[in-house]
Amino acid sequence: MANTPQSQKRARQIERRTAVNKARRSRIRTFLRKVEEAIASGNADAARDALQAAQPELMRGVTKGIVHKNTASRKISRLASRVKALSTV
């Protein structure tokens, strides 16, 4: 347990930030899940729309420090290639 006033304050701040970060991470995962579900259903238009909605959300997570830049780029790249393969079939 925190003893000094400063460490108590930091503990409170960390608690608040953790809640915000958890909500952001959950929101990003929801957008990614929508893309995955659209790909699984085989609907190319829905998958494309879901990917376009997910991209800015994922990159916003990068700017907020939730996700590493390379991780976000990798996820977008892999999803985009899967959506593209879906539309060509």
N, CA, C and O of each residue as an XYZ file, in Angstrom:
356
protein
N       0.848     -1.191      0.000
C       0.000      0.000      0.000
C       0.881      1.237      0.000
O       1.951      1.247      0.608
N       0.427      2.283     -0.685
C       1.168      3.536     -0.769
C       1.171      4.229      0.588
O       0.155      4.271      1.282
N       2.328      4.769      0.953
C       2.469      5.414      2.258
C       2.507      6.931      2.167
O       1.815      7.609      2.927
N       3.295      7.472      1.261
C       3.435      8.925      1.186
C       2.261      9.519      0.405
O       1.629      8.831     -0.397
N       1.978     10.790      0.646
C       0.880     11.430     -0.101
C       1.083     11.365     -1.615
O       0.136     11.152     -2.373
N       2.326     11.550     -2.039
C       2.608     11.512     -3.477
C       2.346     10.118     -4.057
O       1.774      9.988     -5.140
N       2.762      9.092     -3.339
C       2.547      7.734     -3.843
C       1.066      7.365     -3.818
O       0.600      6.595     -4.658
N       0.320      7.920     -2.844
C      -1.126      7.690     -2.816
C      -1.794      8.353     -4.020
O      -2.691      7.784     -4.641
N      -1.340      9.561     -4.337
C      -1.884     10.274     -5.495
C      -1.571      9.513     -6.780
O      -2.434      9.366     -7.645
N      -0.344      9.033     -6.900
C       0.045      8.288     -8.098
C      -0.797      7.018     -8.237
O      -1.164      6.629     -9.346
N      -1.095      6.387     -7.127
C      -1.921      5.178     -7.159
C      -3.324      5.501     -7.676
O      -3.897      4.736     -8.451
N      -3.873      6.639     -7.242
C      -5.189      7.064     -7.724
C      -5.147      7.372     -9.223
O      -6.053      6.995     -9.967
N      -4.081      8.065     -9.660
C      -3.951      8.410    -11.069
C      -3.830      7.154    -11.933
O      -4.445      7.055    -12.995
N      -3.034      6.207    -11.465
C      -2.848      4.958    -12.205
C      -4.170      4.218    -12.334
O      -4.473      3.643    -13.379
N      -4.951      4.236    -11.267
C      -6.258      3.565    -11.282
C      -7.173      4.171    -12.350
O      -7.846      3.449    -13.085
N      -7.190      5.510    -12.426
C      -8.018      6.184    -13.424
C      -7.523      5.903    -14.836
O      -8.320      5.614    -15.728
N      -6.226      5.985    -15.041
C      -5.649      5.759    -16.370
C      -5.886      4.320    -16.820
O      -6.151      4.066    -17.995
N      -5.788      3.382    -15.881
C      -6.008      1.969    -16.211
C      -7.422      1.759    -16.723
O      -7.633      1.016    -17.682
N      -8.386      2.405    -16.095
C      -9.781      2.275    -16.529
C      -9.969      2.842    -17.933
O     -10.662      2.244    -18.756
N      -9.362      3.982    -18.209
C      -9.474      4.612    -19.528
C      -8.814      3.733    -20.584
O      -9.378      3.508    -21.655
N      -7.615      3.238    -20.274
C      -6.880      2.406    -21.223
C      -7.617      1.101    -21.499
O      -7.629      0.616    -22.630
N      -8.226      0.540    -20.470
C      -8.972     -0.709    -20.637
C     -10.166     -0.488    -21.565
O     -10.463     -1.331    -22.411
N     -10.845      0.640    -21.407
C     -11.990      0.955    -22.263
C     -11.546      1.140    -23.706
O     -12.210      0.664    -24.628
N     -10.426      1.830    -23.908
C      -9.914      2.043    -25.265
C      -9.510      0.725    -25.907
O      -9.812      0.477    -27.074
N      -8.826     -0.119    -25.140
C      -8.386     -1.420    -25.657
C      -9.592     -2.278    -26.041
O      -9.578     -2.963    -27.064
N     -10.626     -2.234    -25.217
C     -11.844     -2.985    -25.492
C     -12.512     -2.470    -26.761
O     -12.992     -3.258    -27.575
N     -12.544     -1.169    -26.928
C     -13.143     -0.563    -28.130
C     -12.395     -1.000    -29.388
O     -13.016     -1.327    -30.399
N     -11.070     -1.005    -29.325
C     -10.257     -1.435    -30.469
C     -10.543     -2.892    -30.796
O     -10.709     -3.250    -31.962
N     -10.601     -3.732    -29.770
C     -10.861     -5.157    -29.985
C     -12.239     -5.372    -30.605
O     -12.413     -6.272    -31.426
N     -13.210     -4.560    -30.223
C     -14.555     -4.672    -30.787
C     -14.526     -4.384    -32.286
O     -15.139     -5.107    -33.072
N     -13.815     -3.327    -32.681
C     -13.709     -2.987    -34.094
C     -13.015     -4.098    -34.867
O     -13.428     -4.440    -35.975
N     -11.961     -4.663    -34.285
C     -11.241     -5.755    -34.947
C     -12.126     -6.995    -35.060
O     -12.089     -7.699    -36.069
N     -12.921     -7.258    -34.024
C     -13.811     -8.418    -34.055
C     -14.861     -8.269    -35.162
O     -15.220     -9.248    -35.816
N     -15.349     -7.042    -35.369
C     -16.322     -6.807    -36.432
C     -15.725     -7.111    -37.803
O     -16.409     -7.651    -38.673
N     -14.456     -6.767    -37.997
C     -13.780     -7.083    -39.255
C     -13.669     -8.593    -39.405
O     -13.967     -9.136    -40.469
N     -13.241     -9.274    -38.345
C     -13.092    -10.733    -38.371
C     -14.418    -11.414    -38.693
O     -14.460    -12.356    -39.484
N     -15.496    -10.941    -38.082
C     -16.816    -11.541    -38.316
C     -17.270    -11.319    -39.756
O     -17.871    -12.204    -40.365
N     -16.981    -10.132    -40.299
C     -17.357     -9.855    -41.680
C     -16.571    -10.739    -42.644
O     -17.115    -11.210    -43.643
N     -15.294    -10.962    -42.344
C     -14.472    -11.843    -43.178
C     -15.003    -13.269    -43.087
O     -15.109    -13.962    -44.099
N     -15.335    -13.704    -41.879
C     -15.830    -15.064    -41.682
C     -17.159    -15.285    -42.396
O     -17.429    -16.384    -42.881
N     -17.992    -14.244    -42.462
C     -19.285    -14.381    -43.126
C     -19.139    -14.409    -44.642
O     -20.041    -14.854    -45.351
N     -17.989    -13.928    -45.139
C     -17.748    -13.937    -46.572
C     -18.288    -12.715    -47.292
O     -18.274    -12.667    -48.522
N     -18.759    -11.734    -46.550
C     -19.315    -10.514    -47.142
C     -18.180     -9.507    -47.365
O     -17.694     -8.894    -46.415
N     -17.760     -9.341    -48.629
C     -16.617     -8.485    -48.940
C     -16.913     -7.017    -48.657
O     -16.050     -6.301    -48.151
N     -18.122     -6.560    -48.977
C     -18.463     -5.146    -48.753
C     -18.486     -4.810    -47.265
O     -17.966     -3.776    -46.845
N     -19.089     -5.685    -46.481
C     -19.143     -5.452    -45.033
C     -17.743     -5.499    -44.435
O     -17.421     -4.718    -43.539
N     -16.913     -6.412    -44.929
C     -15.536     -6.524    -44.426
C     -14.748     -5.261    -44.750
O     -13.991     -4.764    -43.916
N     -14.927     -4.746    -45.959
C     -14.215     -3.530    -46.368
C     -14.648     -2.353    -45.505
O     -13.814     -1.571    -45.051
N     -15.955     -2.227    -45.280
C     -16.467     -1.128    -44.452
C     -15.970     -1.240    -43.010
O     -15.580     -0.248    -42.394
N     -15.990     -2.459    -42.488
C     -15.539     -2.676    -41.112
C     -14.049     -2.362    -40.977
O     -13.617     -1.807    -39.967
N     -13.266     -2.717    -41.994
C     -11.826     -2.429    -41.958
C     -11.576     -0.930    -42.003
O     -10.700     -0.425    -41.302
N     -12.344     -0.212    -42.829
C     -12.174      1.241    -42.906
C     -12.549      1.912    -41.591
O     -11.996      2.956    -41.246
N     -13.481      1.321    -40.861
C     -13.850      1.871    -39.551
C     -12.802      1.511    -38.500
O     -12.564      2.282    -37.570
N     -12.179      0.346    -38.644
C     -11.231     -0.138    -37.641
C      -9.872      0.548    -37.745
O      -9.200      0.747    -36.734
N      -9.464      0.911    -38.959
C      -8.129      1.501    -39.145
C      -7.899      2.755    -38.310
O      -6.916      2.803    -37.571
N      -8.763      3.779    -38.389
C      -8.502      4.962    -37.572
C      -8.579      4.675    -36.072
O      -7.875      5.295    -35.275
N      -9.436      3.735    -35.703
C      -9.558      3.392    -34.282
C      -8.262      2.771    -33.774
O      -7.808      3.076    -32.672
N      -7.678      1.906    -34.580
C      -6.429      1.242    -34.202
C      -5.287      2.253    -34.147
O      -4.462      2.207    -33.234
N      -5.237      3.158    -35.109
C      -4.165      4.155    -35.107
C      -4.352      5.177    -33.979
O      -3.379      5.744    -33.483
N      -5.595      5.405    -33.582
C      -5.837      6.271    -32.421
C      -5.272      5.605    -31.175
O      -4.746      6.275    -30.286
N      -5.384      4.288    -31.116
C      -4.790      3.550    -30.005
C      -3.284      3.715    -29.959
O      -2.686      3.704    -28.883
N      -2.667      3.868    -31.127
C      -1.217      4.094    -31.191
C      -0.877      5.448    -30.585
O       0.047      5.558    -29.779
N      -1.626      6.480    -30.971
C      -1.321      7.819    -30.471
C      -1.572      7.928    -28.973
O      -0.932      8.726    -28.289
N      -2.512      7.120    -28.459
C      -2.822      7.153    -27.036
C      -1.914      6.225    -26.228
O      -1.989      6.198    -25.000
N      -1.063      5.471    -26.910
C      -0.121      4.610    -26.201
C      -0.697      3.274    -25.776
O      -0.134      2.609    -24.907
N      -1.815      2.866    -26.377
C      -2.442      1.597    -26.016
C      -1.795      0.457    -26.783
O      -1.585     -0.631    -26.248
N      -1.478      0.725    -28.060
C      -0.922     -0.288    -28.946
C       0.366      0.260    -29.549
O       0.465      1.458    -29.814
N       1.350     -0.601    -29.766
C       2.580     -0.178    -30.423
C       2.307      0.071    -31.897
O       1.462     -0.592    -32.499
N       3.018      1.022    -32.474
C       2.800      1.408    -33.872
C       2.968      0.231    -34.826
O       2.150      0.044    -35.727
N       4.005     -0.552    -34.640
C       4.248     -1.686    -35.535
C       3.174     -2.757    -35.387
O       2.802     -3.405    -36.366
N       2.680     -2.942    -34.179
C       1.614     -3.918    -33.944
C       0.356     -3.504    -34.705
O      -0.283     -4.327    -35.361
N       0.009     -2.226    -34.609
C      -1.181     -1.725    -35.307
C      -1.016     -1.850    -36.813
O      -1.945     -2.263    -37.506
N       0.155     -1.499    -37.323
C       0.407     -1.590    -38.755
C       0.329     -3.038    -39.226
O      -0.217     -3.324    -40.292
N       0.873     -3.937    -38.434
C       0.846     -5.357    -38.787
C      -0.592     -5.874    -38.838
O      -0.966     -6.586    -39.770
N      -1.397     -5.514    -37.833
C      -2.785     -5.971    -37.794
C      -3.562     -5.429    -38.993
O      -4.312     -6.166    -39.634
N      -3.385     -4.145    -39.296
C      -4.082     -3.542    -40.420
C      -3.664     -4.213    -41.723
O      -4.502     -4.515    -42.572
N      -2.372     -4.442    -41.874
C      -1.864     -5.057    -43.093
C      -2.433     -6.450    -43.297
O      -2.867     -6.791    -44.397
N      -2.433     -7.249    -42.252
C      -2.923     -8.619    -42.364
C      -4.428     -8.658    -42.631
O      -4.906     -9.468    -43.426
N      -5.163     -7.780    -41.960
C      -6.605     -7.734    -42.192
C      -6.908     -7.255    -43.619
O      -7.800     -7.779    -44.285
N      -6.148     -6.250    -44.074
C      -6.375     -5.717    -45.414
C      -6.114     -6.779    -46.469
O      -6.852     -6.869    -47.450
N      -5.076     -7.582    -46.282
C      -4.782     -8.623    -47.267
C      -5.877     -9.690    -47.267
O      -6.216    -10.232    -48.320
N      -6.432     -9.993    -46.091
C      -7.525    -10.969    -46.012
C      -8.801    -10.427    -46.664
O      -9.526    -11.168    -47.329
N      -9.068     -9.138    -46.472
C     -10.256     -8.528    -47.082
C     -10.081     -8.489    -48.600
O     -11.024     -8.753    -49.346
N      -8.873     -8.159    -49.051
C      -8.604     -8.106    -50.480
C      -8.763     -9.494    -51.109
O      -9.338     -9.628    -52.189
N      -8.258    -10.513    -50.434
C      -8.401    -11.881    -50.940
C      -9.871    -12.286    -50.996
O     -10.287    -13.025    -51.889
N     -10.646    -11.801    -50.044
C     -12.075    -12.111    -50.001
C     -12.809    -11.497    -51.192
O     -13.703    -12.118    -51.767
N     -12.424    -10.275    -51.557
C     -13.113     -9.575    -52.636
C     -12.723    -10.102    -54.014
O     -13.484     -9.951    -54.970
N     -11.542    -10.721    -54.127
C     -11.115    -11.236    -55.430
C     -11.693    -12.606    -55.733
O     -11.751    -13.025    -56.889
N     -12.118    -13.300    -54.688
C     -12.648    -14.657    -54.887
C     -14.037    -14.645    -55.485
O     -14.619    -15.706    -55.713
